[in-house]
Amino acid sequence: MQVTIEIEPQTFSLLQKVKEKGVSLDDVLREALSKIEDEQDLPEKLSVDEQIKRLRDWANKPRNLPPPLSDEALRRENIYEDRI
């Protein structure tokens, strides 16, 4: 779906930087809206058990992360190219 919105130039600049990093606008909006929704659902104080449950739920939430570095990429020779 295509939507046209008006945004401030500063916001547009930030979105361009995010796009250059390979993150889609859809991902940015979904994450931001999720945070707003989560904040609205929070009561003033949560029990310790509820805090633990929410933390575990957040930690187990799937994320769009790049693949981990290989062992070869972490070798000293590959980190310090100018020192060989």
C-alpha positions as CSV (number, residue, x, y, z in Angstrom):
1,M,0.0,0.0,0.0
2,Q,1.3,3.4,-0.9
3,V,0.6,6.4,1.4
4,T,1.7,10.1,1.1
5,I,2.5,11.9,4.3
6,E,4.0,15.2,5.2
7,I,7.0,15.1,7.5
8,E,9.5,17.7,8.8
9,P,12.8,18.0,6.9
10,Q,14.7,16.7,10.0
11,T,12.6,13.6,10.1
12,F,13.1,13.0,6.4
13,S,16.9,13.3,6.9
14,L,16.7,10.7,9.7
15,L,14.7,8.4,7.5
16,Q,17.2,8.6,4.7
17,K,20.0,7.7,7.1
18,V,18.0,4.6,8.3
19,K,17.3,3.6,4.7
20,E,21.0,3.8,3.9
21,K,21.6,1.3,6.6
22,G,19.2,-1.1,4.9
23,V,16.3,-0.8,7.2
24,S,12.9,-0.4,5.6
25,L,10.4,2.4,6.5
26,D,7.9,-0.4,7.3
27,D,10.2,-1.9,9.9
28,V,10.8,1.6,11.4
29,L,7.1,2.4,11.7
30,R,6.2,-1.0,13.0
31,E,8.9,-0.8,15.8
32,A,7.8,2.7,16.7
33,L,4.1,1.9,16.8
34,S,4.8,-1.2,18.8
35,K,6.7,0.8,21.4
36,I,3.9,3.4,21.6
37,E,1.3,0.6,22.0
38,D,3.4,-1.1,24.7
39,E,3.8,2.1,26.6
40,Q,0.0,2.7,26.6
41,D,-0.6,-0.8,27.9
42,L,1.6,-0.4,30.9
43,P,-0.1,0.2,34.2
44,E,1.6,2.6,36.7
45,K,3.3,-0.2,38.5
46,L,3.9,-3.8,37.6
47,S,4.5,-6.7,39.8
48,V,8.0,-8.2,39.7
49,D,6.6,-11.4,38.1
50,E,4.9,-9.3,35.4
51,Q,8.1,-7.3,34.8
52,I,10.1,-10.5,34.4
53,K,7.5,-12.0,32.0
54,R,7.5,-8.8,29.9
55,L,11.3,-8.7,29.8
56,R,11.5,-12.4,28.7
57,D,8.8,-11.8,26.1
58,W,10.8,-8.8,24.8
59,A,14.1,-10.8,24.8
60,N,12.5,-13.6,22.8
61,K,10.9,-11.4,20.2
62,P,12.3,-12.1,16.7
63,R,14.5,-9.3,15.4
64,N,15.8,-8.4,12.0
65,L,19.6,-8.8,12.8
66,P,22.5,-9.3,10.4
67,P,24.1,-12.7,10.5
68,P,26.9,-13.1,13.1
69,L,30.5,-12.7,12.2
70,S,32.4,-15.8,11.3
71,D,35.4,-17.0,13.3
72,E,37.6,-16.0,10.3
73,A,36.3,-12.4,10.4
74,L,37.3,-12.2,14.1
75,R,40.9,-13.3,13.6
76,R,43.5,-10.7,14.6
77,E,44.9,-10.6,11.1
78,N,41.5,-9.7,9.7
79,I,40.8,-7.0,12.3
80,Y,44.1,-5.2,12.1
81,E,44.7,-5.1,8.3
82,D,47.4,-2.4,8.6
83,R,49.5,-4.3,11.1
84,I,50.4,-7.3,8.9
